[in-house]
Amino acid sequence: MIIKEFGIMQGRLLPKFRGRYQAHPLGYWKDEFNVAKQLGLNYIEFILDLNECNLNPLMSKDGINEIKDIIQETGVGVRSICADIFMDAPLHSENEKSAKKSNDILIKLLQNANSLGITDIVIPCVDHSSLNSELDQKRLIENL
């Protein structure tokens, strides 16, 4: 089998956003689509992180339209999202209010991802969101 399509995680082709290795490059994210096009890449995996998440284009109708426009303009698509936000705001939080807020974010993200035709959302369970017990695992499954 020969792979004919390639993608890259968001932020890897641009200067680091506020010195962070893995973050949505707020304010200049569209530039990466043009760089990816020049390099012959087919996809960018978007990142949704906690910092200023409401300013991420994934979280608003206007932003979704901007993403659609840049996809149309460059031919570089988006198939997946790395939802790093859930590392800092775990879906399986012991605090029910926090878990509910994270779940609401996930529902909005799923709806917006669907409108873009995105097929995969990665929910990292590392660092602060590690599954350290069977109870953590159970809460995650129930909240999903």
C-alpha positions in Angstrom: 0.0 0.0 0.0 1.4 3.4 -1.0 0.4 6.4 1.1 -0.4 9.3 -1.1 -1.6 11.9 1.4 0.3 13.5 4.3 -0.6 15.8 7.1 1.0 17.6 10.0 -0.1 18.8 13.4 -0.9 22.5 13.7 1.9 24.8 14.7 4.7 22.7 13.4 5.3 24.8 10.3 5.2 28.2 12.0 7.0 30.0 14.8 5.9 28.7 18.3 2.9 30.5 19.7 4.0 32.2 22.9 7.0 29.9 23.1 4.7 26.8 23.4 5.6 23.7 21.4 2.1 22.5 20.9 -0.5 25.3 20.7 -3.0 26.8 18.3 -1.2 29.7 16.6 -3.8 32.3 17.5 -3.8 35.2 15.0 -1.6 33.6 12.4 -3.0 30.1 12.0 -4.1 30.6 8.4 -0.4 31.1 7.4 0.2 27.4 8.1 -2.2 26.3 5.4 -0.2 28.2 2.7 3.1 26.7 4.0 1.5 23.3 4.0 0.3 23.8 0.4 3.8 24.9 -0.7 5.2 21.7 0.9 2.7 19.5 -0.8 1.0 18.5 2.5 -2.7 17.5 2.3 -3.9 18.0 5.9 -3.4 19.9 9.1 -4.5 18.5 12.5 -6.0 21.4 14.4 -5.2 21.9 18.1 -7.8 23.1 20.6 -6.1 24.1 23.8 -7.4 25.7 26.9 -5.7 29.1 26.6 -8.1 31.4 24.9 -10.1 28.5 23.5 -13.1 30.7 22.7 -10.8 32.6 20.2 -10.0 29.4 18.4 -11.8 29.3 15.1 -13.1 25.8 15.9 -15.4 27.3 18.5 -17.5 29.8 16.5 -19.5 29.8 13.4 -17.5 32.7 11.9 -14.3 30.7 12.7 -15.7 27.6 11.0 -16.4 29.7 7.9 -12.8 31.0 8.0 -11.5 27.4 8.2 -13.8 26.4 5.3 -12.5 29.4 3.2 -8.8 28.6 3.8 -9.4 24.9 3.0 -11.1 26.0 -0.3 -8.4 28.5 -1.1 -5.4 26.2 -0.4 -6.7 22.6 -0.9 -5.2 21.7 2.5 -7.9 20.0 4.6 -8.6 19.3 8.3 -9.4 15.7 9.2 -8.6 15.7 12.9 -8.4 17.7 16.0 -6.1 17.2 19.0 -8.3 18.4 21.9 -5.5 19.3 24.3 -8.0 21.4 26.2 -9.0 18.2 27.9 -5.5 17.8 29.4 -6.2 20.9 31.5 -9.9 20.4 31.8 -10.4 16.6 32.0 -13.7 15.2 31.0 -13.4 12.8 34.0 -12.8 15.6 36.6 -13.9 14.7 40.1 -15.6 18.1 40.2 -19.0 17.7 38.6 -19.2 21.3 37.5 -15.8 21.2 35.8 -16.7 17.9 34.1 -20.0 19.4 32.9 -18.2 22.4 31.5 -15.7 20.2 29.7 -18.5 18.0 28.4 -20.3 21.1 27.0 -17.1 22.1 25.2 -16.9 18.6 23.7 -20.4 18.8 22.4 -19.8 22.1 20.8 -16.5 20.8 19.3 -18.3 17.7 17.9 -21.0 19.8 16.3 -18.5 22.2 14.7 -16.1 19.4 13.7 -19.0 17.7 12.0 -19.8 20.8 10.0 -16.2 20.7 8.7 -16.3 17.0 7.9 -13.7 16.2 10.6 -13.6 12.6 11.4 -11.3 12.3 14.4 -10.9 14.1 17.7 -8.0 13.0 19.9 -8.7 13.3 23.6 -5.3 13.1 25.4 -5.3 11.3 28.7 -1.9 12.3 29.9 -0.4 14.7 32.5 -3.2 16.3 34.5 -5.8 14.3 32.6 -4.2 10.9 33.2 -6.4 8.0 34.0 -4.9 7.1 37.4 -7.7 4.8 38.7 -10.6 2.7 37.6 -12.9 5.5 38.9 -11.2 7.9 36.5 -11.8 5.5 33.7 -15.4 5.0 34.7 -16.1 8.8 34.9 -14.5 9.3 31.5 -16.6 6.6 29.9 -19.8 7.9 31.5 -19.1 11.5 30.5 -18.3 10.4 26.9 
